[in-house]
Amino acid sequence: MNLPWKFPDPQELARQRAEEFQRLTPDNRIREIMDTIETGMLLLRESPNRQRIDELFLQREANWQRLQKELFRKHGG
């Protein structure tokens, strides 16, 4: 076993992946983005914590709506 182990620099890996992404055609970029979104949605749907995720989403949505109403009430006219 060769020690010490060396791990890749996360910033360098991010830079490389960003460059790879930028070389894609616009259509392929959209496909990559949509694939990422679909994967996230699948993970959410299949999560054992789905009920809590839904509860948090609804709480955040209610807070956002409350903040919007307050802003419109104060600054809307």
LUMBA-990724 format. One line per 8 residues: for each residue x, y, z of C-alpha. Coordinates in nm, 4 decimals. Layout:
residues N
X:Y:Z  ...
This chain:
residues 77
0.0000:0.0000:0.0000  0.1402:0.3363:-0.1028  0.1069:0.6061:0.1582  0.0316:0.8895:0.1972  -0.2797:0.8820:-0.0179  -0.3351:1.1824:-0.2369  -0.6818:1.3032:-0.3131  -0.7613:1.5187:-0.6146
-0.8083:1.8883:-0.5547  -1.1868:1.9502:-0.5505  -1.1425:2.2958:-0.7060  -0.9428:2.1489:-0.9931  -1.2056:1.8800:-1.0496  -1.4803:2.1451:-1.0489  -1.2852:2.3548:-1.2993  -1.2388:2.0548:-1.5288
-1.6057:1.9614:-1.5119  -1.7076:2.3217:-1.5810  -1.4842:2.3296:-1.8877  -1.6329:2.0007:-2.0091  -1.9822:2.1407:-1.9622  -1.8952:2.4611:-2.1487  -1.7728:2.2569:-2.4474  -2.1157:2.0928:-2.4835
-2.3623:2.2188:-2.7410  -2.6552:2.4188:-2.6019  -2.8886:2.1222:-2.6635  -2.6578:1.8874:-2.4754  -2.6234:2.1359:-2.1897  -3.0022:2.1438:-2.1532  -3.0111:1.7626:-2.1611  -2.7493:1.7458:-1.8849
-2.9386:1.9977:-1.6728  -3.2696:1.8178:-1.7242  -3.1072:1.4851:-1.6350  -2.9770:1.6349:-1.3112  -3.3202:1.7752:-1.2256  -3.4916:1.4445:-1.3068  -3.2428:1.2563:-1.0892  -3.3095:1.4925:-0.7988
-3.6842:1.4537:-0.8397  -3.6498:1.0745:-0.8442  -3.4455:1.0850:-0.5237  -3.7104:1.3052:-0.3616  -3.9956:1.0751:-0.4689  -3.8178:0.7640:-0.3438  -3.6876:0.9162:-0.0205  -3.7846:0.7454:0.3048
-3.8201:1.1018:0.4417  -4.0695:1.2081:0.1747  -4.3377:1.3155:0.4230  -4.0955:1.5457:0.6081  -3.9659:1.6868:0.2786  -4.3229:1.7706:0.1767  -4.3895:1.9313:0.5158  -4.0769:2.1478:0.4880
-4.1683:2.2492:0.1347  -4.5160:2.3562:0.2435  -4.3758:2.5499:0.5424  -4.1257:2.7330:0.3219  -4.3925:2.8077:0.0627  -4.6236:2.9486:0.3319  -4.3385:3.1653:0.4677  -4.2546:3.2906:0.1190
-4.6195:3.3800:0.0524  -4.6420:3.5585:0.3871  -4.3272:3.7602:0.3059  -4.4594:3.8531:-0.0377  -4.7917:3.9701:0.1067  -4.6069:4.1779:0.3668  -4.3835:4.3372:0.1024  -4.6808:4.4193:-0.1213
-4.8712:4.5596:0.1745  -4.5765:4.7836:0.2740  -4.4446:4.8832:-0.0674  -4.7129:4.7912:-0.3192  -4.8962:5.1139:-0.3504
